[in-house]
Amino acid sequence: MNIHDVESTTNGLTGNINNIQLIIRQIQSNLNARVQLKLSLKEIKFYNIARQEIENIIKPYADAQIAIGRNNNIIVHSSIYEEINNRVQDLLENTNQNQLISFSSCGNDICVPNITSISSIKNKQDQYLCYCSGCVQQLLENQLKEVKIQVKLGDGEENIGKFISFFFDNDQLRDIAFKILQKTSETVARYNKDFKFCGICNQLAQKCGTPGVDALLYQCVTCNHKWCSDCGEWHRPGIQCNQLPPGMQRCTGCRVPTEKNGGCNHMTCSRCGTHWQWAGY
């Protein structure tokens, strides 16, 4: 499988539908896939520039987490990399040192003291990279605040379970891991018609019995609630769904009847949060 970039938002995984379905199949089948973090950290070498000059450059970014290493390097977040990089490059040109390194893995001198690491991830040069748990935690916490998570899935001999176990062995990362797995399960339900989320207890419900003529029927194994995927209510297989009155349409996510009383045609379901377009306009 080629490497794919996938974003995870409050609505689940987003991106090319074929890539998303491929990722879901990998997770469901527990294939030997390696997850590679797309760290939003970059390294800038400042060589023989005085440390005081570097501190003056990063002083305006006091709120950002910037690390100055012992090897004449600084590690910055990608969002401010270009600004700092340009200023450092100006100084380097004045000292005939214009070679810059754009990315590096973690090192003991530039990260937090916790050096527990994932050492089985390779870069494009087929070299093993080592990410410390502290930097991984900082990355994921920042991305969760931005309501998105960026990861890469690629070929490899390492099982995805080894990557997940890295999070569960760290108490501080465990909560983040649960949120990631929850979004994965929500995406599985969204793109797999065999499952839906129960509108009563919000647990995954599986398709039950023989599909009716007009809709699939679902039953929640937790609260035993049953409903039709078309009208959102329970009825026997083969029975025609009740017609909606004029001025109402069903949410494309949970199929609950929805009334439009003004505004634009972009709808947001108050029950399941699905965004959809009012049909016929």
N, C-alpha and C positions, 0 to 999 in steps of 0.2 A: 504494500500500500504506500502511496506517496504521502508525504507529510502534508497535513491540512491544518489551517488555522480555524479555530472555532471560538465563538464568543458565547458566554453564558450570562444571561440577563435575568431579571425577575420573571420573565416569561419563559425561561428555559434556554436551551442552546439555540443559537442563531447562526445562520450562514447558509451555504449551499445545501439544499435538501438531501442530495445524494451523499454528500460528505457526512451530514448529521446521521443519516440512516446507517451509514457504514460504521460510524463510531458506536452507535447503539448496538449494532450486531456484534461488534468486537467485545463490548462489555458483557452482553448477554451470554456470549459463547465462551467468555473467559479465555480469549485467544492470547498468545504470547505477544503482547504489544507493550512497548515501552512508552511511557508518558514523559515527554520532555518539556520542562518548564520554559516558558518564554519570559525570562526575567526582564523586567523593565529597569535594569541597572546597566550603566555603561562606565567604562574606565577611560581616564585621560592621563597620559604620561606627561609630567612636566619637567622631567630630566633635571637639568642643573639650575632651574629657576628657584630663587630663594623661597623658602617656605613662607616667610612673612608676606611675600607678594601673592602667593596662592591664598593665604588666609584673607588678604584684602579683597581678592576676587570673589570668594564665597561668602564674605561677610553679609552682603545684602540678602542672602538666601538662608538666614538664620533659622527659619521655620522648616526648611527642608533637611532631610537626614543625609548629610554628606560626610563621607569618611575619607580622611587623608592617611594613606598608607606609608609604611617605612621605605617602600621601594620607589619613591618619587612618583606616586600615582594618587589620583583621587577618584572615588566612586560616587557617581551622581545618578539621580533618577532621570529617565529618558525625557521627561517633560521639561527639564531645565538643562539638558545636556548641550543643546545647540548654543544657548547663550553663553554658558561657561566655556564651552569648547572654543568658541570664537575668540574670547578674551585670552584664553591660554595660548591659542595659536598665534595671536599677535605678539605675545611675549616670546614665544618660541622662535618666531621669525627674526626677532631682534637678537637672538642668541644663536642663530643658525641651527636651531633644533626644531624642525617642522614635521617630524614623524609622530603621528598620533595613533594610539590604539583605541579602537571603537568599542571593544567588548572583552570582558574577561569573566572567568568563573570566580567564585569566592576564594579568598585566601585568609589564613589565620590572622594576618596583620590588618585586615580591612573590614572584618565582620565582628559580630558580637562574640563573646567568649565561648558560646556553645558551638563546638566544632563537629557535632554529629552530622553526618552528611549522606547525601545520595551520590554514590561514586560510580554508578553504572550507566550514566547518561553520556552519550558521545556527541561531539559537535560535527560540523561538516567535514572537518579534516580527520574524522574517525579517531579523535583523541577523547579520552575520558575527561569529563568535567566534574567538578565537585562543588555542590551547593550546600552551604551550612543551613541548619534548621532555622536559625535566627533570621537569615535573609529571606528564606522561603516564607516564614511567618509574616515578615514585614511586607513582602510582595503581595501575599494573598489578602492580608488585612486592608492594604491600600486599595486593592482591586474590588474587594467587597464593598468598601465605602463608595466606590464609583459604580456599583451595581453591575459589575461585569468581571468575568474571569477569563483569562486567555491562557490556553494550553496548546501544546502540539502533541499529536499522536503520530508515531512513526514505527517502522519495522524494527524488530530487535528480538533478542533471545530472552530478555528479562520479562517475567510475568507482571502484569499490571497490579497484581496483588502485592508484590514486593514494594511497589511505589506507595500504594495505599497504606501498607503497614507502617511506613515511615511516619505518617501522620498520627496513627493510632498509638504509636509508642511515645508520642510527645503530647502531654496533657494540654498544652497551650494550643496545639494544632488540631486537637480532636474535634472541637466544635466547628472549626472551619471545614474539616473533612466531611462532617455530617451534612453541612449546608451544600457542599459540592455534590455529594451523593444524592441528596434530596432533589436537586435540580436535574441530575441525570435521570432519576426515576420519573420525574414530571415530564421530561422530554420523551422517555420511552412511552408513557401513556398517551402523550399528545400525537405521536406518529404511529401508534399501533392500535388498530381498531378493536383488538381483543381486550383492551383495558380502558377504563375511564375512572375519573375521580368521583367518589360518592358525594352527592350534594348535601348529605346529612352529617357524615362524620369525617369527610375529606380523606378517606382511605381509598386505596386502589380497589376498584371493583372489576371483576372479570365477566366477560360475556357468558351467559348461561343459556342452556337449552338450544332449541332450533330457532334461527333468526326468523322473524315474521316477514310478511310480504313487504311492508313499508319501512321497517326499522329493525335494528338489532336490539336485543333485550339484555340488560345488565343486572347483576345482583351483587350487592356488597357483602362480603364474607364476614364483615365486622358487625354491622347492624341489621343485615338481611334486607335492607332497602332495595327495591327493584324499580327499574324505570326504563323507558324507551329512549333510545338515543336521538330520536327525531323530535318527539313532543315533550320529553322530559318527565312524563308521567307513566304509571304502570297500566298496562292493558294486555290482554291475551295476544299471543302471536297470531298474525293474520288479520287482526282487527284494524280498521282504518283509524288513523289518528284524528283527534278532534280538530275541526277547522278553526283557525284563529279569526277573531272579529276584525273588521277593517281597521287599518292604522296600526296593526301589530305585526311584528316579525319575531322569529326565534333567534336567540344568540347562536352564533356558529360554533361556540364552544360547548356550553352546557345545555343548549336548546330551550332555555327558559323563555316564556313569552315576554316580549319587550315592546313597550309603547314609546313612540317618538312624538314629543310634544313641542318641537322647535329645535333651533340650532342647526349645525352642519350635519352631514351624513356620516361622520365618523362616530361610531358608537363604542362605548366601553361598558362591558357588563358589570353590574354591581355585585353579581353573585360569584362569578369565576374570574373576573378581570380580563377576559378576552377582548381584544380590539377587533372590530369588524366594520364593514361598510354597509349602510342601509341600502337594500336592493331596490332596483327600479328607478334610480335617480342618477 
